[in-house]
Each structure stands twice: as C-alpha cells, then as structure tokens.
Amino acid sequence: MLTIRPATTADASAAIATLVHAFAHDPLMLYLFAKHPDGIPAGIETFFSILLRARIALDSPAEVLVQNGEIRGATMGNHTAPPAWPTALNQEWLAFQAHVPEFHERLEAYEAICNAHQPDEIFYYLGVIGVHPTLQGKGAGKALLTSFCERSRADPRSRGVYLDTANPASLQFYYNNGFELCGEGALDGAPLWCVYKRT
C-alpha cells in the first residue's frame, strides 16, 4: 500500500537516501557533480539534504511516498511565491557551492535554460521527484506527480506545473501524464527538456 503525506524534518534522512538511489545515474546530477571532491553520490546527498530541509522550513511543497512504513519516494518544489531561505540554510548552501569545483557555474548554466523557458503565467515548480528504483514503473511516480499537480490545482493563483528533466525516460513519463514540451537546451552536450502542464 502506498501513501503520500507532507514531509517532516524526521523524514529527511530516509527521503534523502531514497533520492540518492533514484538519481544515482541521472544525467543532470552527473553534470552538476562531475567535479565533486568526494564523488557524485556525496554531491547528490548534500544537494537534496539542503533543498529538502529548506522546503520543510519554508512550508513549501514537499511530500514523501510511504510503503509499508518506509519512505520510498519524495517530491519537493516551490509554490507561486517562494520565500527567502533561512539564514543558516543559505549559509550552508553557499558553503556547499564553494566546496564543489565548477558547481556554481554548472548550476547557473542549468538555471539559465530553465528560466528561459518558464511559462508566462503563475505556476508551481516541481524541482525534484524521485522514487526508489524498486518502485519505478509501478505507479509510485505517477502518484507523487498527481499529488503535486493537485496542490497546484487547489491554489487559485497557480495555472500549472513547470519542471525540467535531463532523463529521456522521465521525459516520456511526463508526456504520458499530460505535460507538454515548452523548451529545451543542452548541458555539455546532454539535453535538458522543460515541460509544463496546465492545472
């Protein structure tokens, strides 16, 4: 049985471990953390740790998928007006950027593509969605995606959900769930697709 609920601080460790598994071979993670001094998995872990704790602290959209009492998936993103990060987390983020060679420049290149193709209307941004590899292709990702889209639909200010992916299989998954291509770019030759769904 799969259930989805808001993420809490107590969920962070298990949710991050699941996301590390889910994104171990993701082209965007490989691009962002190619020069991480402790290896790509370490970069993914710290990256998602800071992002998830920030979303929880700000009461931004962040949910976990639970199977038999264990966290097996997670989403996180922004609502229509994301607030500024708490000072401590912002400092942790800046220290992380300084620790990883070329990360800041690579992140800027990625964000430039995403920002260039944003919809001309107010939207929710789905920054991360991942399920443990053992659940992929079994409806868990669809359940998480549907839950996030329902958050957008329930917010009268939002007109849809925007996200990006560097994974061709994920792109097809989004197409299958009603998203449409709204832009694309390349990161060191690897494609990045931006998609949008009206809600």
Secondary structure, DSSP 4 states (H G I P E B T S, - for coil): -EEEEE--GGGHHHHHHHHHHHTTT-HHHHHHTTT-TT-HHHHHHHHHHHHHHHHHHTT-SEEEEEETTEEEEEEEEE-SSPPPPPHHHHHHHHHHHHHSTTHHHHHHHHHHHHHHT--SS--EEEEEEEE-GGGTTTTHHHHHHHHHHHHHHH-TT--EEEEEES-HHHHHHHHHTT-EEEEEEEETTEEEEEEEEE-
